[in-house]
Amino acid sequence: MNALNALGVKTVLAGHWHSAKVFDWGNITWHDGPSTSWLPWGGTLGFAVHTISAAGTVDTEFVDLPNAVP
């Protein structure tokens, strides 16, 4: 966290966390992608679509795969 903050990182796109959420921690916004294979903590399989504006703002949309079978 010290290195990320020292570099001025404001947003992290994180995958392979097996959950779908956006949260703030350590002065950084984390965009956490769901799994397309299995979810050990429950939820719906799917993927994240990240849209990044020219100004650097990140918007995340979670797309469920309702018929997917883990």
Secondary structure, 3 states (H helix, E strand, C coil): CHHHHHCCCCEEEECCCCCCEEEEECCEEEEECCCCCCCCCCCCCEEEEEEECCCCCEEEEEEECCCCCC
